[in-house]
Amino acid sequence: MNRLEKLRPASFGALDPLEPVSALKSRSPILLKATPAWGRTGAGRSWIRSLIASSPVILAPLASISTIITIATFGGSFSDFFSAVKDEGFWTILAKYGPQPTVQAGAAVVIWIGVQAILFRTLPGQTHSGQYTPAGHLLTYKINGLYAWILTHLGYGLLCWFGLLDPAFIALNWSQLIGAMNLAGLIASMFAFAKAHLFPSHPNDRKFSGSVIYDFYMGIELNPRLGANFDFKLFSNGRLGMMAWTLIDVSNLAYQYQTQGYTQLSLVLITFLQTLYVVDFFFNESWYLRTIDIAHDHYGFYLGWGCLCFLPAMYTIQAQYLGLYPTSMQKHHLLFIFSIGLVAYALFRSANHQKDKFRSSAGQCLIWGKPAEYIVAEYKTLDGKQYESLLLCSGWWGWSRHANYVGDLLFSYSTCALVGSTKVIVWTYSIWMTMLLVHRCIRDEKRLSAKYGPAWDEYCRRVPWRFIPGLW
Ligand code: NDP
């Protein structure tokens, strides 16, 4: 079996466009031997550590609702929100200004999930493979997210055009929708937890930490599915979370127009950048199969509730804020920050594309015009089978170990800066992304060290910086 076959089984889906591979020769890759087990650590964590780690199960929904209240009722000022909480008590503020359940919002969320499920299931798409799981499974996925994104936005536009839907519907019913999405995210997480125990899709790819609450939070099943093909993770992360993002921005644009009679450049530019990010995601959806969300994270509250509720609530704060409080910096300041956002996006896309192209071609590609440099790392799955992975050491991946995160972070700070406010709330997205990506980097590197052992050490020796050379 040659290297390409060993890394890429016959069922591997369509490749991205590659440079001609015949003329390429990779530079003397190093082969380093595997360590015995990976992907199943976690058992034995103390109950107190598990409890602290799982605290977002309670805190994150309260944070999402508090943020909505702060924007809608306290002008986006956390200090005003906290003084009100001090004076009246948290639960009083929640009852007074928090989401009130309405049939309309509940129905909207049910229809949203139903329509996305139908598009996910029925639209045509190429079949792509994911990565080998710790138990040795290689799952296939139908990739049709871009069609779904186009149809969803076209459908929203047509409903508004024919007067069947107010384009500002989401902004107008935001608090109630967030309430309903919180509930939907909780139900999805509870269903995933029960399913993992009662009818798991791949029993040997489950991870039990020894703590029920931690299992609920981080998930038990790696790739829960309904039937053979309805993949929870691809559906909820991509279709429910990312798909909603652009609709929420557009709805806030419409709301600003309806209430002010104009749309400000700041909100237009933010919507443009975030649409670029979301469309990029769906355009490159097969790439997503090789990211941590799909390849390594288990499906529980963190991903289930996170994608259904946290992502729509927190990633759109800039648009929510500007929809209610239109502000705009001078045009040249806005354009300067916007161009930083574009550069950040280019770095994010280029780094992700390099890794994807490199992995899809089993290392037989050009990186920055030169044959890819890499380390061959061996690892074993639970069934005892040995595999090889390639670690790219040139291009962005030779500059730092997470250049894609640097691009993403810079992008998030640019979109927050475009709001033109020093209020902490408008920076929430970038603060969150900093915490998420730093934590993710540390957690992923721990896992990769266990998976590849000396090969990972060698990569860290060759590429010593995590984010920015000289800094960290
Ligand atoms: P990566 O795409 O960087 O994937 C990490 C995996 O890539 C590792 O686990 C490892 O997997 C493999 N890998 C690591 N180093 C190398 C190398 N040198 N050569 C080849 N493969 C390597 O991370 P994420 O999945 O976290 O993120 C993907 C993108 O999504 C990023 O740009 C990130 O910024 C963005 N993102 C955005 C979020 C948001 O909420 N907006 C949330 C999370 C991510 P293996 O086990 O296969 O070796």
Residues whose N, C-alpha, C, O or C-beta is under 5 A from the ligand:
A	BS01	NDP	R290 T291 I292 D293 K355 S389 L390 L391 L392 W397 R401 N404 Y405 D408 D444
